Amino acid sequence: MKIKIAYFSGTGCTELVANNLNREFLGRGHLSECFKVTNNPSIDNDIDLLVICFVVHACNAPEPVLNWAKSLKTVESTKVVIISVSGGGEVTPNLSCREPLKRILMKRGFNPFYETMIIMPSNWIVPTKHEVSKKLLEVLPSKLSYIVNDLESGKINLTKPLLGNRILTFLGKLEHLGAPYFGKKIKVDQNCNSCGICVSKCPVSNISIVEKYPTFANKCVLCLNCIYSCPQKSLKPGIMKFVVISQGFNLKQIIKSDSLDWDIDYNRDLKGLTWKGVKQYLLEDIN
Ligand SMILES: Cc1cc2nc3c(=O)[nH]c(=O)nc-3n(C[C@H](O)[C@H](O)[C@H](O)COP(=O)(O)O)c2cc1C
């Protein structure tokens, strides 16, 4: 198959999913290419499959994903796979997170026929326990391999979220409205050494160095990558401080850190509603 994978990632989790999926397709002899949606990949009728991977933000796709989909020219039923990547999994309030994107794509003649959720470490509010994060990374290749098996066998996998979840996703749009304001309010302290890492890490090119300090334009999507990537820890949220994990978030460090030599205890480490989806996802992999 000739495949294009378009993705949007904040702190690298979705990028890892997209790159691993690309490798899986290539390994099975497909012609596959991976792009960031912010590079505006064009989608022609000559591809067999379009895969869109996006990070779930407030039960929805981030605005750059929806805007890119709106900019696509009409096609004749190009097949689409949608993979959402979240910290919480396929549970309320995430169940409707792919619906707005699906609707936009269908209006342009695309045929979304397979949708699923991949869980990666949480980069907001409540961090995923280290041993659980390691397990999520460990099961990623097999989860992607199952997805490719499904696609090769022509399986259809579509969900129909209930009204309550659709409302939650609709309310999540408020994040799109508030995100630019969050960016504008990020504070830079005197430890900033103008290294420009925040500029290069911002997926929407919202940051520039003006008179030695990072300055934020109006395009912030609240991915938190600038805050977590700052080597000086100079960037601090001015509002909605609760969304930022106080000890930071660094996917590369999680990947590099030692593997665990003990098994996670599902009842102890994934207790409560917050981790219900993660528990379900990891147990599915065992069974
Ligand atoms: C602003 C924001 C909102 C988020 N909203 C959700 C959410 O609604 N549901 C969820 O399960 N995870 C949510 N997350 C967590 C991310 O989806 C998750 O950590 C993901 O692995 C990050 O992917 P990335 O590294 O590609 O950005 C949110 C993260 C951020 C920063």
The ligand as an ORCA input file, in Angstrom:
! r2SCAN-3c Opt
* xyz 0 1
  C      -3.351     20.687     27.315
  C      -3.402     19.195     27.363
  C      -4.628     18.573     27.369
  C      -4.697     17.167     27.457
  N      -5.926     16.591     27.439
  C      -6.028     15.244     27.574
  C      -7.312     14.636     27.564
  O      -8.342     15.272     27.399
  N      -7.348     13.287     27.743
  C      -6.223     12.521     27.932
  O      -6.340     11.321     28.114
  N      -4.990     13.082     27.896
  C      -4.866     14.434     27.722
  N      -3.613     15.023     27.689
  C      -2.410     14.163     27.814
  C      -1.783     13.839     26.457
  O      -2.772     13.444     25.532
  C      -0.741     12.706     26.576
  O       0.156     12.950     27.618
  C       0.046     12.446     25.311
  O       0.826     11.281     25.514
  C       0.991     13.585     24.948
  O       1.380     13.437     23.593
  P       2.465     14.383     22.884
  O       3.776     14.107     23.588
  O       2.491     13.933     21.462
  O       2.060     15.788     23.052
  C      -3.509     16.390     27.558
  C      -2.269     17.050     27.544
  C      -2.210     18.426     27.447
  C      -0.870     19.099     27.434
*
